[in-house]
Amino acid sequence: MPLLQVIIASTRPGRQGPAIAEWIAQRARDHGGFEVEVVDLKQVDLPNYDEAQHPASGVYEHEHTKAWAASVARADAYLFVIPEYNHFMPAALVNAFTFVNREWAYKPAGIVSYGGVSAGLRAAVTTKEALVALKVVPLVEAVSLPFFTQFIDDDGAVVPNEIMQQSSTVMLNELVRWEAALRSLRADS
Ligand SMILES: Cc1cc2nc3c(=O)[nH]c(=O)nc-3n(C[C@H](O)[C@H](O)[C@H](O)COP(=O)(O)O)c2cc1C
């Protein structure tokens, strides 16, 4: 079964990202199209980009880069869980994108964004621009959480509404289709 990585983009103390990631990871497991792995950028703990060679060379000096490259390469599809910081994606995600290059290529990505009135959509748009440069195919179908704290209960668990349930199913169905369609490109490269 193909591997889907749910990547948590927020790293600050007190962050809400893991709760949202756990919800969408469980949706993906229940969906059944993928083996699911949660990747937490806080635990990955990359320093600011510190490689001498262009990442497209695949020449990595540092152990943290080699470990991150192996993690990114392992996945067949991605699902990014993204808050909006100053109308942009979190710096930790930009940094994680920068470290490696070919390992991302020819895989589809869904986005779960969250924020205030914007539902994190500006962060999602900036993320899509970055993904295209890495030859990742960002999906149109997405899950967008406006005023997202309304969906988190007193125990810190996500309580989804009908729109979240439906949009996540549509996004996961599309991820399955794109993952299969892009396999031949991955095999050729
Ligand atoms: C540095 C910073 C900038 C933020 N900028 C935005 C923003 O531009 N738009 C928005 O909707 N929410 C913004 N927020 C509020 C976040 O949506 C909210 O804090 C959310 O919990 C962040 O996700 P996290 O808890 O996983 O870090 C910002 C929060 C922080 C800490």
The ligand as an SDF file (V2000), in Angstrom:
LIG
                    3D

 31 33  0  0  0  0  0  0  0  0999 V2000
    3.3520   34.3470   14.4870 C   0  0  0  0  0  0  0  0  0  0  0  0
    1.8760   34.1370   14.2490 C   0  0  0  0  0  0  0  0  0  0  0  0
    1.2810   34.7190   13.1580 C   0  0  0  0  0  0  0  0  0  0  0  0
   -0.0790   34.4850   12.8950 C   0  0  0  0  0  0  0  0  0  0  0  0
   -0.6260   34.9990   11.7680 N   0  0  0  0  0  0  0  0  0  0  0  0
   -1.8930   34.6000   11.4120 C   0  0  0  0  0  0  0  0  0  0  0  0
   -2.4320   34.9530   10.1500 C   0  0  0  0  0  0  0  0  0  0  0  0
   -1.8020   35.5990    9.3360 O   0  0  0  0  0  0  0  0  0  0  0  0
   -3.6740   34.5160    9.8430 N   0  0  0  0  0  0  0  0  0  0  0  0
   -4.4270   33.7680   10.7100 C   0  0  0  0  0  0  0  0  0  0  0  0
   -5.5340   33.3740   10.3640 O   0  0  0  0  0  0  0  0  0  0  0  0
   -3.9360   33.4250   11.9340 N   0  0  0  0  0  0  0  0  0  0  0  0
   -2.6940   33.8210   12.3010 C   0  0  0  0  0  0  0  0  0  0  0  0
   -2.1820   33.4510   13.4990 N   0  0  0  0  0  0  0  0  0  0  0  0
   -3.0380   32.7350   14.4290 C   0  0  0  0  0  0  0  0  0  0  0  0
   -2.9110   31.2380   14.1860 C   0  0  0  0  0  0  0  0  0  0  0  0
   -3.8870   30.8390   13.2500 O   0  0  0  0  0  0  0  0  0  0  0  0
   -3.0920   30.4480   15.4990 C   0  0  0  0  0  0  0  0  0  0  0  0
   -2.2160   30.9350   16.4780 O   0  0  0  0  0  0  0  0  0  0  0  0
   -2.8360   28.9670   15.3080 C   0  0  0  0  0  0  0  0  0  0  0  0
   -3.0260   28.3210   16.5370 O   0  0  0  0  0  0  0  0  0  0  0  0
   -1.4250   28.7090   14.7890 C   0  0  0  0  0  0  0  0  0  0  0  0
   -1.2160   27.3280   14.5760 O   0  0  0  0  0  0  0  0  0  0  0  0
   -0.3390   26.4630   15.5970 P   0  0  0  0  0  0  0  0  0  0  0  0
   -1.0880   26.5380   16.9190 O   0  0  0  0  0  0  0  0  0  0  0  0
   -0.3370   25.0700   15.0610 O   0  0  0  0  0  0  0  0  0  0  0  0
    1.0090   27.1030   15.6940 O   0  0  0  0  0  0  0  0  0  0  0  0
   -0.8410   33.6880   13.7870 C   0  0  0  0  0  0  0  0  0  0  0  0
   -0.2090   33.1300   14.9030 C   0  0  0  0  0  0  0  0  0  0  0  0
    1.1200   33.3250   15.1270 C   0  0  0  0  0  0  0  0  0  0  0  0
    1.7670   32.6530   16.3080 C   0  0  0  0  0  0  0  0  0  0  0  0
  1  2  1  0
  2  3  1  0
  2 30  2  0
  3  4  2  0
  4  5  1  0
  4 28  1  0
  5  6  2  0
  6  7  1  0
  6 13  1  0
  7  8  2  0
  7  9  1  0
  9 10  1  0
 10 11  2  0
 10 12  1  0
 12 13  2  0
 13 14  1  0
 14 15  1  0
 14 28  1  0
 15 16  1  0
 16 17  1  0
 16 18  1  0
 18 19  1  0
 18 20  1  0
 20 21  1  0
 20 22  1  0
 22 23  1  0
 23 24  1  0
 24 25  2  0
 24 26  1  0
 24 27  1  0
 28 29  2  0
 29 30  1  0
 30 31  1  0
M  END
$$$$
